[in-house]
C-alpha cells in the first residue's frame, strides 16, 4: 500500500499544481437582468445608478473572463479607474449577440472580482463580439489582463486563411504568444533604429575639403 501511495504522490502533486495554475488571477462576468418571479437560486439582487435602485440579475452570467480573446484598456472618462473593451471568443460573441437582440431595453451588469463596476442599457444587437465596460476596472486587473491576452489591435487570427477570433485555450495561448513575439520584434526594431540615429549624430563631420571663395585657386585650376 505504501508503495502505491508513493507512486501516486507525484501524480497528485502534478494535478494539484495544474489546478492552481489554471485558477484565474481575476474574475469578470456580465449578467443580464432577471425577475423576482424566477427561482431564488437563479437570481441575485444588486444596486445600480445614482441614486441607487434595486435590480434583479441572473446569477448565471451571459459570458465571463473565460470568453475573453483580447482587450483594449483606457482611462475612464469620469476618473473611476479604467474602462476596457473586450473582444470575445466565438461562444462569447454568440451569447452577446443573442442577449442584445432579445433583451433590448434591459441592462447588462459587469462584475469584476465579485464587485459590480458598471452597467449598460441594451439598445441594439451587438454582432462584432466587442463589449465595453466603461469604468471601475482597477489597474491591477488591467495588469493581469496584459499577462494573458493580446491587445485587440495586436491579436492574431487563429487561421492563416481567414480572419478568425481565437476561441479554444490553445488558440488563445498561441495568439498571445504571437502577440508577444511581434511586440518584442517591434521593440527590437525601435531600439535598433534609435542606436542608428545616435551613431549618425555622433559620427565625425565629412572630411571633404572646402574651398574659401576669397582664397586664390590652386595652381593649374581652371
C-alpha positions as CSV (number, residue, x, y, z in Angstrom):
1,X,0.0,0.0,0.0
2,X,2.8,2.4,0.9
3,X,4.5,1.8,-2.5
4,X,1.2,2.7,-4.3
5,X,0.9,5.9,-2.2
6,X,4.5,6.8,-3.0
7,X,3.8,6.3,-6.7
8,X,0.6,8.3,-6.6
9,X,2.0,11.3,-4.7
10,X,3.9,12.8,-7.6
11,X,0.8,12.5,-9.8
12,X,-1.4,14.1,-7.2
13,X,1.1,16.9,-6.8
14,X,1.1,17.5,-10.6
15,X,-2.7,17.6,-10.7
16,X,-2.9,20.0,-7.7
17,X,-0.3,22.3,-9.3
18,X,-2.2,22.2,-12.6
19,X,-5.4,23.2,-10.9
20,X,-3.6,26.1,-9.1
21,X,-2.1,27.2,-12.4
22,X,-5.5,27.3,-14.2
23,X,-7.0,29.4,-11.4
24,X,-7.9,32.9,-12.8
25,X,-6.0,35.8,-11.4
26,X,-9.2,37.9,-11.7
27,X,-12.8,37.2,-12.3
28,X,-15.1,39.1,-14.7
29,X,-18.7,38.3,-15.5
30,X,-21.5,40.0,-17.3
31,X,-25.1,39.3,-16.1
32,X,-28.4,40.1,-17.7
33,X,-31.5,41.5,-16.0
34,X,-33.9,39.0,-14.5
35,X,-37.0,39.0,-12.3
36,X,-38.1,38.1,-8.7
37,X,-40.5,35.6,-10.3
38,X,-37.6,33.4,-11.2
39,X,-36.2,30.7,-8.8
40,X,-34.4,32.3,-5.9
41,X,-31.3,30.1,-6.7
42,X,-31.1,31.5,-10.2
43,X,-31.2,35.3,-9.3
44,X,-29.4,37.8,-7.2
45,X,-30.2,41.4,-6.2
46,X,-27.9,44.3,-6.9
47,X,-27.9,48.1,-6.8
48,X,-27.2,50.3,-9.8
49,X,-27.3,54.0,-10.6
50,X,-27.1,57.2,-8.6
51,X,-29.3,57.4,-6.6
52,X,-29.1,53.6,-6.3
53,X,-32.0,51.5,-7.4
54,X,-32.5,47.8,-6.9
55,X,-32.3,45.4,-9.8
56,X,-32.6,41.6,-10.1
57,X,-29.8,39.9,-12.1
58,X,-29.5,36.4,-13.4
59,X,-26.9,34.6,-11.3
60,X,-25.5,32.7,-14.3
61,X,-23.5,35.1,-16.5
62,X,-24.0,35.6,-20.2
63,X,-20.2,35.4,-20.6
64,X,-17.2,35.7,-18.4
65,X,-13.4,36.1,-18.3
66,X,-13.1,32.7,-19.9
67,X,-14.6,34.1,-23.1
68,X,-12.1,37.0,-23.5
69,X,-9.9,36.7,-26.6
70,X,-8.3,40.2,-26.5
71,X,-8.7,43.6,-24.8
72,X,-8.1,47.3,-25.0
73,X,-7.9,49.4,-21.8
74,X,-8.4,53.2,-21.4
75,X,-8.8,55.7,-18.5
76,X,-12.4,56.1,-17.5
77,X,-13.9,59.4,-18.5
78,X,-15.2,60.1,-15.0
79,X,-11.9,59.2,-13.3
80,X,-13.3,56.0,-11.8
81,X,-10.4,53.6,-12.6
82,X,-10.2,52.2,-16.1
83,X,-12.5,51.1,-18.8
84,X,-11.9,48.1,-21.1
85,X,-13.2,46.9,-24.4
86,X,-13.3,43.1,-24.6
87,X,-13.1,41.1,-27.8
88,X,-15.0,37.9,-27.1
89,X,-14.3,34.4,-28.5
90,X,-16.9,32.6,-30.6
91,X,-19.0,31.4,-27.7
92,X,-19.0,34.8,-26.0
93,X,-19.8,36.6,-29.3
94,X,-22.8,34.3,-29.9
95,X,-24.0,34.9,-26.3
96,X,-23.6,38.7,-26.6
97,X,-25.4,38.9,-29.9
98,X,-28.3,36.7,-28.6
99,X,-28.9,38.7,-25.3
100,X,-28.6,42.1,-27.0
101,X,-31.0,41.0,-29.7
102,X,-33.6,39.5,-27.4
103,X,-33.4,41.8,-24.3
104,X,-33.3,45.3,-25.6
105,X,-34.2,48.0,-23.0
106,X,-32.8,45.8,-20.2
107,X,-29.4,46.0,-18.6
108,X,-26.2,44.1,-18.6
109,X,-24.3,44.3,-15.4
110,X,-20.5,43.9,-15.3
111,X,-19.0,42.3,-12.1
112,X,-15.2,42.2,-11.5
113,X,-13.7,40.3,-8.6
114,X,-17.2,40.0,-7.1
115,X,-17.9,43.7,-7.2
116,X,-20.4,45.5,-9.6
117,X,-18.4,48.1,-11.6
118,X,-20.6,49.2,-14.5
119,X,-23.8,48.5,-16.4
120,X,-25.2,49.4,-19.8
121,X,-28.7,49.5,-21.2
122,X,-29.1,47.3,-24.3
123,X,-30.2,49.5,-27.2
124,X,-29.1,47.4,-30.2
125,X,-27.8,44.0,-31.2
126,X,-24.0,43.7,-30.9
127,X,-22.7,41.4,-33.6
128,X,-19.0,42.1,-33.6
129,X,-18.2,40.4,-30.3
130,X,-16.9,43.6,-28.7
131,X,-18.3,44.5,-25.3
132,X,-17.2,47.7,-23.4
133,X,-17.0,48.2,-19.6
134,X,-16.7,52.0,-19.3
135,X,-15.4,52.3,-15.7
136,X,-14.4,50.7,-12.5
137,X,-11.6,48.4,-13.6
138,X,-8.6,48.6,-11.2
139,X,-5.1,49.0,-12.5
140,X,-4.2,45.6,-11.0
141,X,-6.9,43.9,-13.2
142,X,-5.6,45.6,-16.3
143,X,-2.1,44.4,-15.4
144,X,-3.3,40.8,-15.1
145,X,-5.1,41.1,-18.5
146,X,-1.8,42.2,-20.0
147,X,-0.2,39.0,-18.8
148,X,-2.8,36.8,-20.5
149,X,-4.4,38.5,-23.5
150,X,-3.2,40.3,-26.6
151,X,-4.5,43.8,-27.3
152,X,-7.4,44.0,-29.8
153,X,-5.1,45.7,-32.4
154,X,-2.3,43.2,-31.9
155,X,-4.4,40.0,-31.9
156,X,-3.5,37.4,-34.5
157,X,-6.1,35.3,-36.2
158,X,-6.5,31.6,-35.3
159,X,-6.4,30.8,-39.0
160,X,-3.9,31.6,-41.7
161,X,-6.5,31.6,-44.4
162,X,-9.2,33.9,-43.0
163,X,-9.9,36.2,-40.0
164,X,-11.0,34.0,-37.1
165,X,-11.0,35.0,-33.4
166,X,-9.1,32.6,-31.2
167,X,-11.6,30.6,-29.1
168,X,-10.1,27.5,-27.7
169,X,-7.5,27.6,-24.9
170,X,-4.7,26.5,-27.3
171,X,-5.7,29.1,-29.9
172,X,-5.8,31.9,-27.2
173,X,-2.4,30.8,-25.9
174,X,-0.9,30.8,-29.4
175,X,-2.5,34.2,-30.2
176,X,-0.9,35.7,-27.0
177,X,2.4,34.1,-27.8
178,X,2.4,35.6,-31.4
179,X,1.4,38.9,-30.0
180,X,4.3,39.0,-27.5
181,X,6.7,37.9,-30.3
182,X,5.6,40.7,-32.5
183,X,5.8,43.1,-29.6
184,X,9.4,42.0,-28.9
185,X,10.3,42.4,-32.6
186,X,8.8,45.9,-32.7
187,X,10.8,46.9,-29.6
188,X,14.0,45.4,-31.0
189,X,13.5,47.4,-34.3
190,X,12.8,50.6,-32.4
191,X,15.9,50.1,-30.3
192,X,18.0,49.4,-33.4
193,X,16.6,52.5,-35.1
194,X,17.4,54.7,-32.1
195,X,21.0,53.3,-31.9
196,X,21.5,54.0,-35.6
197,X,20.2,57.6,-35.2
198,X,22.5,58.1,-32.2
199,X,25.5,56.7,-34.2
200,X,24.7,59.1,-37.1
201,X,24.6,62.1,-34.8
202,X,27.9,61.2,-33.0
203,X,29.8,60.4,-36.2
204,X,32.5,62.9,-37.3
205,X,31.6,65.5,-40.0
206,X,32.6,64.8,-43.5
207,X,36.3,65.2,-44.2
208,X,35.7,66.6,-47.7
209,X,37.8,69.7,-48.2
210,X,36.1,73.1,-48.6
211,X,37.4,76.0,-50.6
212,X,37.4,79.5,-49.3
213,X,35.9,81.6,-52.1
214,X,38.3,84.5,-51.2
215,X,41.5,82.4,-51.3
216,X,43.4,82.0,-54.6
217,X,42.7,78.9,-56.7
218,X,45.3,76.2,-56.7
219,X,47.8,76.3,-59.5
220,X,46.6,74.7,-62.6
221,X,42.9,75.0,-61.6
222,X,40.7,76.2,-64.4
